[in-house]
Amino acid sequence: MSFNKVILIGNVGKDPEVRRFENNIKASFSLATSETYTPRGGEKVTQTEWHNVVCWRRLAEITESYIRKGSQLLVEGKLRYRSYDDKDGNKRYIVEVEADNIQLLGRKPDSAPSSGQQSERYSGSQQSYSGQTNQGQNPYNNGNTDSSPEDFSAQSADDLPF
């Protein structure tokens, strides 16, 4: 048995870069995770690691719409390794996290869509998006066609499936 799973919580380093292909869409961005510790008898040290994150299809579309520089995210996915030859003929290796699920954390970003556009509620709740969404399915309703973005966070505890 084998298992390839990565879970990261961090902040987006720059706005996602989106590339559209004939039958696909790809979004990529960097995610910073930080660890703070104090060595014996020393001052506090913060170590930051940068991770390359890649999203495909519907998850890439959602990434393009909602994720901005500074957004705090939880990313679940798998490690992917690839290589290429640069312009000088040197072989370069890249490690990426191919996202399966992204959860928006933290407060509403300043660059969120205006109230006239489709927007997401950040009233202390967290939104999770999966790359396994059916094409054209609204990410807010999880299969319930009676739900809209405006009433998603206003559901009562009796409406929740768990």
CORCORSUL-V832994 format. One record per residue. N is the residue number from 0. RES is the residue in one letter. PSI is psi in whole degrees, -180 to 180 (none if undefined). Layout:
BEGIN
N:RES:PSI + N:RES:PSI
END
This chain:
BEGIN
0:M:144 + 1:S:162 + 2:F:130 + 3:N:97 + 4:K:135 + 5:V:136 + 6:I:121 + 7:L:143 + 8:I:123 + 9:G:-168 + 10:N:141 + 11:V:132 + 12:G:-32 + 13:K:162 + 14:D:144 + 15:P:144 + 16:E:124 + 17:V:132 + 18:R:133 + 19:R:135 + 20:F:179 + 21:E:-48 + 22:N:21 + 23:N:168 + 24:I:141 + 25:K:132 + 26:A:137 + 27:S:146 + 28:F:166 + 29:S:145 + 30:L:129 + 31:A:129 + 32:T:140 + 33:S:145 + 34:E:129 + 35:T:134 + 36:Y:164 + 37:T:113 + 38:P:157 + 39:R:119 + 40:G:12 + 41:G:-174 + 42:E:161 + 43:K:135 + 44:V:133 + 45:T:126 + 46:Q:123 + 47:T:133 + 48:E:141 + 49:W:134 + 50:H:137 + 51:N:125 + 52:V:136 + 53:V:135 + 54:C:146 + 55:W:158 + 56:R:-130 + 57:R:-39 + 58:L:-34 + 59:A:-39 + 60:E:-43 + 61:I:-40 + 62:T:-44 + 63:E:-37 + 64:S:-36 + 65:Y:-20 + 66:I:130 + 67:R:166 + 68:K:132 + 69:G:-14 + 70:S:138 + 71:Q:128 + 72:L:155 + 73:L:124 + 74:V:128 + 75:E:138 + 76:G:-156 + 77:K:152 + 78:L:137 + 79:R:136 + 80:Y:136 + 81:R:164 + 82:S:160 + 83:Y:165 + 84:D:125 + 85:D:-178 + 86:K:-22 + 87:D:3 + 88:G:7 + 89:N:140 + 90:K:127 + 91:R:143 + 92:Y:142 + 93:I:135 + 94:V:127 + 95:E:154 + 96:V:115 + 97:E:108 + 98:A:134 + 99:D:-27 + 100:N:137 + 101:I:133 + 102:Q:125 + 103:L:130 + 104:L:169 + 105:G:-165 + 106:R:169 + 107:K:128 + 108:P:153 + 109:D:-25 + 110:S:20 + 111:A:156 + 112:P:150 + 113:S:167 + 114:S:-19 + 115:G:-18 + 116:Q:169 + 117:Q:123 + 118:S:168 + 119:E:144 + 120:R:136 + 121:Y:33 + 122:S:60 + 123:G:-7 + 124:S:165 + 125:Q:138 + 126:Q:138 + 127:S:135 + 128:Y:137 + 129:S:146 + 130:G:-4 + 131:Q:15 + 132:T:143 + 133:N:147 + 134:Q:127 + 135:G:-4 + 136:Q:139 + 137:N:124 + 138:P:-14 + 139:Y:-27 + 140:N:-7 + 141:N:42 + 142:G:-13 + 143:N:110 + 144:T:-7 + 145:D:-6 + 146:S:145 + 147:S:168 + 148:P:-33 + 149:E:-34 + 150:D:5 + 151:F:-49 + 152:S:-6 + 153:A:5 + 154:Q:144 + 155:S:167 + 156:A:-27 + 157:D:-23 + 158:D:-14 + 159:L:141 + 160:P:0 + 161:F:none
END
